Amino acid sequence: RGGPKSVIHVLPDEVQHCQSILLSMLPRASTSKEIDAGLLSIISYPAFAVEDMDLVNVTKNEIITKLQGRYGCCRFLRDGYKTPREDPSRLHYDSAELQLFENIECEWPVFWTYLLIDGVFREDKMQVEEYREALEEILIRGQNGVRLVPELYAVPVEKVDEEYQSPHTVDRTVNGKLPHMWGQSLYILGTLLAEGFLAPGEIDPLSRRLSTNDRPDVVVQVSILAETEKIKNILAKHNLHVDGVSDVLPTRVQPGRILSHIYAKLGCNRKLKLSGRPYR
């Protein structure tokens, strides 16, 4: 687990802030992307970051409906990476130019490995079999018959216009790294899970997969203390009999601003030039 210095401190209010932003955006991936297959790693293994099962299903269905093809899923709509029309010397395209890549986006098998693992966690045997069979069709047989997951499948240069007119009809060719180590590792993991050599709990030790399960409401209990004798007497006049800070000694009670000063030290590291949590 490492020593105390290896711990990353994340406060509940910051977690809630990030969660609110995420839930307000889904199924969109960002202001510029309508949907992104990378969200599979957020709504399912390994993050399981969304507790609303309806929102999980909506996002997953959007990915399958809009991004899935014959060889995997494209990363996002109008993704020009590794397509025949890509200009490798450019890092950015204007929104109007992205029309160039419509219907010819490369398809990535790695996202099918995510859907395979998702099926195992959901105990959905039909989904597991669907994506195991789909992967078998597009894996490359390497030395000694080892199945390799390619990085992506691209439309051949001479068939770009045909694919643009009739999406998902042209046979694609392997492109990029072979094997794609990210996809290869997830494929092996998914196969081990599907065949019972690994249990879901072994790759999810924090039990994040249970985040969508119904849980009892959290009950918050609050104790009231009067900071001064004057405030204590005012409350007593209204039949609110409370203890003062001095009445609970030797327990010391500090005002909230002291906690803010303490929290400001969390994450502070001069060597890494990290200032820590902002004071608030």
N, C-alpha and C positions, 0 to 999 in steps of 0.2 A: 504493500500500500504506500510505501514511501514515508518520509518524515513529515513533520508539520509544515515545513517550507514548501512541500510539493502540493499542498492542498489549495484548490481554487475556491475562494469564497464567493458565493452567489446568494444574495439576500432574497427572501421571499417576494418583496415588492418588485424587484427587478425581474424575477421569474414571471410574475403575474403581468408585468408590463409587456414583456416579450410575447407571452401567451395571448394577450388581448390583440396585439398587432397581427400575430399569425392567424388567429381565428377570424379576424375581420377581413383578411385578404383571401383566404382559401375560398374556392379552388384556384384562384389566380396565384401565380408565383411571384409577380411583382407588378408594378404599374406598366411595364413594357411587355411583359409576357403573359399571355392569356392563360397558359397552362405549361407546366414543365414536368417531364418525367422524373426529374430528380426529387420531386415531392414524395415519391414512393418511400424514400429513406427517412422521411419525416413522419408520414402518417402510419408507417409500418416499421418493420425492422430496419435499422437498430434503434431509432429514436422513440417511436411510439409516442410522439409529442402531442397528439390530438386526442382528447378524451371524449369528444362528441362523435359517436359511431356514425350518425347520419352524415356528418360532414366528411368523415373518413371515406364513406362509401361514395358520396358525391364526387369527391376529388379523384378517387381511384377510377370511377366510371368515366370521368372526363378525360383522364390520361389514356385509358383503353380506347375510348371512342374516337378521340381526336389525334392521338399520336401513334397508335399501334399499327404496324404494317405486317408484311409477310416474313420479315427477318428480325423483328424486335420492335422497339419504339424509337421514334426520333426524339431528340432531347426537348425540342420545342418547335413550334410552328415557324417556318421560314428560317430555319437554321442552315446557314451556308457552309458550315465547317466540312471540309473534305469533299464538297460537291464539285462537279466539273466546272461550275460557273464561279467558284470561289477565286478571289484574288489574294494569294498568300501574303502579298506585301501590305495588305490593308488590315488594320485592327478594328475598324469600325465602319458600319454602313448606316446611311440615313434610312429612316423608316420607309420612304418611298422606294428605295433601292431593293428592299428585302423581297419585293415581288419576284425578283429573279430566281429565288430559291423555293418558291411555292411548289409543293408536290414532288420535289426532288430531294428533300432532306434525307440525309443518311440515317439508317436504322441501326440501333445499338442493341445487340443481344443481352447486354448486361442488365437491362431493365426487365427482361423476362426472368432472369435469375432472382430479382427482387420479388416478382410476382409468384415465383415458385416457393420461395421462403415464406411469403405472406400467406400462401395457401396452407402451408404446414401450421403456422401459428393460428390460423382461423379454423383448423381442422376441417378444411374444405377439400375433400379427396378429389373432386372433379376438377377444381382449379389446379391442384398439384399435378394431376395426370395431364391436363391440357398443356401446361407449360413444360413439363418434362418431354412430352411428345414433340412440342413445337421446337424445343432446343435441339432434340435429336436430329431434326431435319436440317438444321443450319450449322451444327458444329462441324469443325474440320478434323478429319482423322490424321493424326500425326504419326510419329514413329511408334511402332509396336501397337498401333491402333488406339493410342491415347487420344481422347476427345479434347479438342482445343477450342476455346471461346475466342472468336475474332473480335477485334475492337469494334468494327462496324461494317455494314454493307452499303456500297455506293452504287448509284446509277451509272452505267457505262457512258462515256462521252457521246458516242454515236446514237444513244437512245434517249437522250435528255428530252427532246421534243415529244417523243412518244409517251414517256412517263408523265410529262406535264399535262398532256391531253387526257391520258387515261391512267390515273394514279393506281399504284400497286399491281400493275400488269407486267412490267418489265422484270426480267431476271437480273438480279444485282450481282456485283462481284465483291469479294472480300477486299477490304482496304484497312490501312492502319496496322497496329501491332498484332502479332499472332504468336503466342496467346496474349490476350489482353488480361493482365494480371489481376486487375480489379474484378472483371467479370469471371475469370477462371476461379478465383478464390471463392466467390459467392456461389458459383455453380457446384463446386466441390462441397461447400457447406450445405447447400440446398439438397444435394443428392444424399449426403450423410443423414440429414434430418428426415428426408422422405423414406429412406430405407430403414430407419429406426436405429441407426448407429449413434445418433446424438438425440438428446431430448431438448425441446425448446428452452427449458430452464437453464441448460448448460451454456447457452450463448446469450442468455438474458438474465444474468445473476441479480439484477436490480428489480426484476419482475415488472419491467415497464409494459410488457404485453398485457398486463391486467388493468392498465389505466382506463380502458373503456368500460370496465365492469362497474355496476352500481355500488356505491359506497354510502355508509350512513352519513348524515349531515354532521358537520363539525360544530361542536358546542364550545363557545368561547366564554370563559368565566372572568369577570372583572372585579377587582377589589378597589375600593375607593379609600384614599388616604388624604387627609388635609395637610397641605404643605406648611401652614402656619396655624398658630392658636387662634388667630383672628378668623381665619376661614372655618376652622373647626367650630367656633362659637356661632358663626352665621348659619352654618348647616344645622346646628343643634336647634336653633330657633324655628327651623322648618321641619323639626322632628326627624332629621337625618343624623343619626348618631354614628359618627365614624371616628376611627383612631387617627391620631396625628403621626407625622414622621417620627417624632421622638418617642412615641408610645410603642414602637415595634423594635426598639433596640434590643439586642445587638445587631439585628438585621438592618442594613443600611439601604435606604431607598434614595436613588438619585433622579433628578429631573431628566426629561427626554433629551435635552440638548447635550447632556454628557454622553449619552449613547451615540449621538450623531458624531461627536468628536472621536469616540472609539472606533466607530465604523469607518471613519475617514482614513484610519491607519491600515485597514484591510487591503491587501494587494499592493501596498507601497513597497517598492524595491528600487533603491538608488542605482544599483548595478545595471538593472534592466531599464532604467529611466521611466519607471512606472510611478505615477503620482498617487495611485490608490483611488478609493471611492470618493466621488465629489461630496463635499460637506453639504448636508441638507437636513 
